Amino acid sequence: MQGTVDGFSYGAVTPLVAYVMACLGGALGLRCTTRSLLVTHSRRPAWLALGSAAIGSGIWTMHFVAMMGFTIEGTPIHYDKPITFASLGLAIVMVGVGIFIVGYRGASGTALFTGGTITGLGVASMHYLGMAGMHFDGRFTYNTLTVAASVVIAVVAATAALWAAGLVRGLLWSVGASLVMGLAVSGMHYTGMAALDVHLRGVPDPSTSGPSGSVLALMLIGPLAFLLLAGVVVLLDPLMVMGRPAGATVEDKPGVPAATSPQSRHLSLHHGRRPVRDLGHHRSRAPQNR
C-alpha cells in the first residue's frame, strides 16, 4: 500500500541546517581548489584532496541532516551503515576526480565540462546510494523524469562551482559561489525526494513512526569534525583569505597564467636598490627573481 511521507518532521530546522552544511563544505572546497592554483605542482595534490574531501563531506552531511526530518508514517526507518558510509566515500572520490581535472587542466572548455559532469554525477550518486541504504517494511520507487531533473541540477551546480573556483577572484567570490552551490545542492536533494514514492508491505502502525534523528546524529559526528578541522586549516593558511600569492611569482598553471595575472604585471622586485616595476619590459636589464 502507498505510504505517507513527511520530509519536514522538524519543520524548517533541518532544511536550513542542511543548507548551511552544503555551503560550508562548498566554501572550504572552493577555497582549497583556488589555493591549489597558486602553489607548485608538488603541493597542489594536497590542496585538491582537501578540497575534494571538504565538498564531499559537506554534501553528504547536508543530505543526512535533511534526512533527519524524513519519516514514513507507520513504519520505522533503519540505516545500513556500510552502504551509508559507502555513499560518503563515493561522493569524495567522484568530486575528487572532477576537482583534480579542473585543478590540472584548467576551469574552461572540455576540462570544465568533464570535471563538472563527473562531480555532479558524484553528488547525485551519493544521494541515491544513501537512499538505498534506508531499510523499512516496504520499498521506494522513483519518477524517472524528476530523477533526471535532479541529476541535471547537480551537474549544472557542480560545473558552475568549479568554474567559479578557477577564476581566483578572492574570498567574497568564493563565499558567493558557495551560497549558490549550497542552494543548488539542496535543490537537487529535495528534487530527488520529490521523485520518491513509498510502498509499504503491511498495515502501518502509527506507534512505530517517528524521526530517526538520533541514529543519524551519531553517524554525522565524523564528517562534521572533519569539516571543522578543514576550516581550521583554511583559516590558518596565510594566503587563503586573499587568494593570491604574496611577493612571489605565480607559476604557470591552467586558468592562472603567470604572464597575464595582475600579480605578475604589477609586482615590484628589488635587485639591490633599483626597483623593477614590470618584468615583461625589463627582461634584458634585470634578471627574473627565482
C-alpha positions in Angstrom: 0.0 0.0 0.0 1.0 3.6 -0.5 3.0 5.1 2.4 2.6 8.6 3.8 5.9 10.5 3.8 6.8 13.6 5.9 10.1 15.2 4.9 9.9 18.1 7.4 9.2 16.4 10.8 11.3 19.2 12.5 9.9 22.0 10.4 12.3 24.4 8.7 15.2 23.4 11.1 16.6 20.5 9.1 16.4 22.2 5.6 18.2 25.3 7.0 20.9 23.4 8.8 21.3 21.2 5.7 21.8 24.2 3.6 24.4 25.6 5.9 26.3 22.3 5.8 26.3 22.3 2.0 27.5 25.9 2.0 30.3 25.2 4.5 31.6 22.2 2.5 31.4 24.1 -0.7 33.2 27.2 0.7 36.0 25.2 2.1 36.3 23.1 -1.0 36.3 26.1 -3.4 38.9 27.9 -1.3 41.2 24.8 -1.3 40.7 24.5 -5.1 41.6 28.2 -5.5 44.6 27.8 -3.3 45.8 24.8 -5.3 46.1 27.0 -8.4 48.6 29.3 -6.6 51.2 26.7 -5.4 53.7 24.5 -7.0 52.8 21.2 -8.6 54.3 19.3 -5.7 51.9 20.9 -3.2 48.8 21.1 -5.4 47.5 17.5 -4.9 47.3 18.1 -1.1 45.1 21.1 -1.5 42.9 19.4 -4.2 42.5 16.4 -2.0 41.5 18.5 1.0 39.0 20.4 -1.2 37.5 17.2 -2.5 37.0 15.8 1.0 35.5 19.0 2.2 33.0 19.3 -0.6 32.1 15.6 -0.5 31.7 15.6 3.3 29.6 18.8 3.2 27.2 17.4 0.6 27.0 14.1 2.5 26.3 15.9 5.8 23.7 18.1 4.1 21.9 15.0 2.8 21.7 13.2 6.1 20.9 16.3 8.1 17.9 16.8 5.8 17.0 13.1 6.2 16.7 13.6 10.0 13.3 15.2 9.3 12.2 12.4 6.9 9.7 9.9 8.3 7.3 7.3 6.8 4.1 7.1 8.7 3.5 3.7 10.4 7.0 2.2 9.9 10.4 2.7 11.5 13.4 3.5 9.3 16.8 1.9 9.7 20.1 2.7 8.0 22.6 0.2 6.6 25.9 1.7 7.9 28.2 0.1 5.2 26.0 1.5 2.4 25.6 4.8 4.1 29.3 5.3 4.6 30.0 4.0 1.1 27.9 6.9 -0.2 30.3 9.3 1.6 33.3 7.6 0.0 31.7 7.7 -3.4 31.0 11.4 -3.1 34.5 12.2 -2.1 36.1 10.1 -4.8 33.9 11.4 -7.7 34.1 15.0 -6.5 37.9 14.5 -6.3 38.1 13.3 -9.9 36.3 16.4 -11.1 38.3 18.8 -9.0 41.6 17.2 -10.0 40.7 17.5 -13.7 40.0 21.2 -13.2 43.0 21.7 -10.9 45.4 20.4 -13.6 43.7 21.1 -16.9 42.0 24.5 -16.1 38.5 25.7 -15.4 37.4 26.1 -19.0 36.4 24.2 -22.1 36.4 20.4 -22.1 38.2 20.1 -18.8 35.5 22.2 -17.0 32.6 20.3 -18.7 34.2 16.9 -17.9 35.1 17.8 -14.3 31.6 19.4 -13.7 29.8 16.4 -15.1 31.8 13.9 -13.0 31.4 16.0 -9.9 27.6 16.4 -10.5 27.2 12.7 -11.1 29.0 12.1 -7.8 26.6 14.3 -5.9 23.6 12.6 -7.5 25.1 9.1 -6.9 25.7 9.9 -3.3 22.1 10.9 -2.8 20.6 7.8 -4.4 23.1 5.4 -2.8 22.3 6.9 0.5 18.6 6.4 -0.1 19.4 2.7 -1.0 20.9 2.3 2.5 17.5 3.1 4.1 15.6 0.0 5.2 11.9 -0.2 6.2 8.9 -2.5 5.7 8.4 -1.6 2.1 10.2 -0.2 -1.0 10.9 3.0 -2.8 10.0 3.8 -6.4 11.1 6.9 -8.4 9.7 9.1 -11.1 12.2 8.9 -13.9 11.8 12.5 -15.2 12.1 14.0 -11.7 15.2 11.9 -11.1 16.7 13.1 -14.4 15.9 16.7 -13.4 17.8 16.2 -10.1 20.8 14.9 -11.9 20.8 17.9 -14.3 20.6 20.3 -11.3 23.6 18.5 -9.7 25.7 18.7 -12.9 25.0 22.3 -13.6 25.7 23.3 -10.0 29.0 21.4 -9.9 30.1 22.9 -13.2 29.3 26.4 -12.1 31.1 25.9 -8.8 34.3 24.6 -10.4 34.2 27.5 -12.9 34.0 29.9 -10.0 36.9 28.2 -8.2 39.0 28.6 -11.3 38.5 32.3 -11.6 40.5 33.0 -8.4 38.8 36.3 -7.5 39.2 36.3 -3.7 37.3 35.3 -0.6 34.0 37.1 -1.3 33.7 35.5 -4.8 34.2 32.0 -3.3 31.6 32.7 -0.5 29.1 33.9 -3.0 29.7 30.8 -5.2 29.4 28.5 -2.1 26.0 30.1 -1.3 24.8 29.4 -4.8 26.3 25.9 -4.7 24.6 25.2 -1.4 21.2 26.3 -2.8 21.7 24.1 -5.9 22.8 21.0 -3.9 19.8 21.5 -1.5 17.6 21.9 -4.6 19.0 18.7 -6.1 18.3 16.8 -2.8 14.7 17.9 -2.5 14.0 17.4 -6.2 15.2 13.9 -5.7 13.0 13.4 -2.7 10.0 14.7 -4.7 10.6 11.9 -7.2 10.1 9.4 -4.4 7.1 7.1 -3.8 6.9 4.8 -0.8 5.1 1.4 -0.9 4.5 -0.4 2.3 4.1 -4.2 2.6 1.9 -4.3 5.7 -0.6 -2.2 7.6 1.0 1.0 9.0 1.4 1.1 12.8 1.3 4.8 13.9 3.1 4.0 17.1 6.2 2.9 15.3 6.8 6.0 13.2 8.9 8.9 14.1 12.1 10.8 13.2 15.3 8.7 13.2 17.4 11.7 14.1 19.3 10.2 17.0 20.7 7.4 14.8 21.8 9.9 12.1 23.3 12.3 14.6 25.8 9.7 15.7 26.8 9.0 12.1 27.4 12.6 11.4 29.9 13.2 14.1 32.9 12.2 12.0 32.2 14.2 8.9 31.3 17.3 11.0 34.5 17.0 12.9 36.4 16.8 9.6 34.7 19.9 8.2 35.7 21.8 11.4 39.3 20.7 11.0 39.3 21.6 7.3 38.0 25.0 8.3 40.9 25.5 10.7 43.4 24.5 8.0 41.9 27.0 5.6 41.8 29.9 8.2 45.4 29.3 9.3 46.8 29.5 5.7 48.2 33.0 5.3 47.4 33.2 1.6 43.9 31.8 1.8 42.0 34.9 2.6 43.3 37.0 -0.4 43.5 34.0 -2.7 46.8 35.2 -4.2 50.5 34.8 -3.5 52.3 37.4 -1.5 55.5 38.7 -3.2 56.2 35.6 -5.3 56.0 34.9 -9.0 53.0 32.8 -9.8 53.8 29.6 -11.5 52.3 28.9 -14.9 49.3 26.8 -14.4 45.9 26.2 -16.0 43.4 29.1 -15.5 46.0 31.4 -13.9 48.7 32.3 -16.5 51.6 33.9 -14.7 52.4 36.2 -17.6 48.9 37.8 -17.6 48.0 37.7 -13.9 47.7 41.0 -12.1 50.4 40.0 -9.7 53.0 39.4 -12.4 52.1 42.7 -14.2 52.4 44.9 -11.1 54.9 43.1 -8.9 57.9 45.2 -7.9 61.1 43.3 -7.3 64.1 44.9 -5.8 67.5 44.0 -7.1 70.0 45.9 -4.9 68.5 49.4 -4.7 66.8 49.6 -8.1 63.1 48.6 -8.2 61.7 46.8 -11.3 58.0 47.6 -11.9 57.3 45.4 -14.9 59.2 42.2 -15.5 57.8 41.9 -19.0 59.5 45.1 -20.2 62.8 44.7 -18.3 63.9 41.2 -19.0 67.2 42.4 -20.6 68.0 44.8 -17.8 67.3 42.8 -14.6 67.3 39.0 -14.1 64.0 37.5 -13.0 63.8 36.7 -9.3 63.5 33.0 -8.9 
